[in-house]
Amino acid sequence: MAEEDQSCTQPKDLDLDDLSVGILEEIFADLMIVKYPGVEQADVERLLEALNVGDLGLVEQIEADIAEKSARWMRAVLDVDD
């Protein structure tokens, strides 16, 4: 157990330059799903495209749209539980 904890807190020479763009995109998508429950792959792809072209205004708008969509999704889930 202590070995598992140590591996999480001390990466062994992890260098993001060694990871492919595809792997980094998968990691990013996973992080977005955790941060914004209910987010869909199409949402993440739109955000990645905006990041790729460097349009920060569009990135902010897409993330705001994702946050709003996630909030609606969470309210719907909570309503179902009632």
Secondary structure by P-SEA (a helix, b strand, c coil): caaaaaaaacccccccccccaaaaaaaaaaaaaaacccccaaaaaaaaaaaaacaaaaaaaaaaaaaaaaaaaaaaaaaaac
